[in-house]
Amino acid sequence: MPAFICTTCGCQYPNTEAPPAGCLICKDDRQSVGPGLDHAAGDALEPWPFETIYGGWWDRVIPQRAKMMMTASVEQYVEAVTGSLEIFESAIV
């Protein structure tokens, strides 16, 4: 039987024939910024030109095309929290 891992948060679920109906972690209201705020990070950064993002941890740097990646990340996040993104994939464990 496959193990299912949420591709949004990385939570692994027990091996079953079918994927869980949803991720318990991601469905928790405390995990989302809520409706209307989903684009807040992308909107706040939109007016500023940038190519690089330096993260808060070691080796967490997006050295090029960071604005494009940030926009794609925001869009994927919005799809995940609105339920239009397929968030489970089968993992070979």
C-alpha positions in Angstrom: 0.0 0.0 0.0 1.2 3.5 -0.7 2.1 6.0 2.0 0.5 9.4 1.4 2.4 12.7 2.1 0.8 16.1 1.9 2.9 18.0 -0.6 2.0 21.3 1.1 3.1 20.6 4.7 4.9 17.3 4.4 2.8 15.4 6.9 2.8 11.7 6.3 -0.3 9.6 6.7 -0.6 5.8 7.4 -0.4 3.4 4.4 -3.9 3.0 3.0 -5.4 2.1 -0.3 -6.8 5.6 -0.9 -5.4 9.1 0.0 -6.9 10.8 3.1 -9.9 13.1 2.3 -7.7 16.1 3.3 -4.7 17.0 5.4 -5.5 17.5 9.0 -2.7 20.0 9.4 -3.5 22.1 6.4 -7.2 22.1 7.1 -6.6 23.6 10.6 -7.7 27.2 10.5 -4.6 28.3 12.3 -2.5 27.2 9.3 -4.0 29.7 6.8 -3.8 33.5 6.7 -7.5 33.4 5.7 -9.6 34.5 2.8 -8.7 37.9 1.4 -5.1 37.8 2.8 -3.9 35.0 0.6 -2.2 37.4 -1.8 -0.8 39.7 0.9 2.8 38.8 0.6 2.8 38.9 -3.2 0.9 42.2 -3.3 3.2 43.8 -0.8 6.3 42.9 -2.9 4.8 43.6 -6.3 6.0 47.2 -6.7 9.6 46.4 -5.8 12.0 45.0 -8.4 14.2 42.1 -7.0 16.0 39.1 -8.3 17.2 37.4 -5.1 15.6 36.4 -1.8 17.8 35.7 1.2 16.1 33.4 3.7 16.3 33.5 7.5 18.2 30.2 7.6 21.6 29.0 6.3 21.8 28.3 2.6 18.2 29.4 2.0 18.8 31.7 -0.9 17.0 32.0 -4.2 19.8 33.6 -6.2 17.9 34.5 -9.4 14.3 34.9 -10.7 13.1 35.2 -7.1 10.2 37.5 -8.0 8.9 35.0 -10.5 9.3 32.2 -8.0 7.6 34.2 -5.2 4.6 34.9 -7.5 4.3 31.2 -8.4 4.6 30.2 -4.7 1.8 32.6 -3.8 -0.4 31.2 -6.6 0.2 27.7 -5.5 -0.5 28.6 -1.9 -3.8 30.2 -2.9 -4.7 27.0 -4.9 -3.9 24.9 -1.8 -5.9 26.8 0.7 -8.9 27.2 -1.7 -9.0 23.4 -2.4 -8.2 23.6 -6.1 -4.7 22.1 -5.8 -4.2 18.3 -5.6 -2.2 18.2 -2.4 -1.5 14.4 -2.0 0.9 12.3 -3.9 1.8 8.7 -3.4 5.3 8.2 -2.0 7.4 5.0 -2.2 8.4 4.3 1.3 
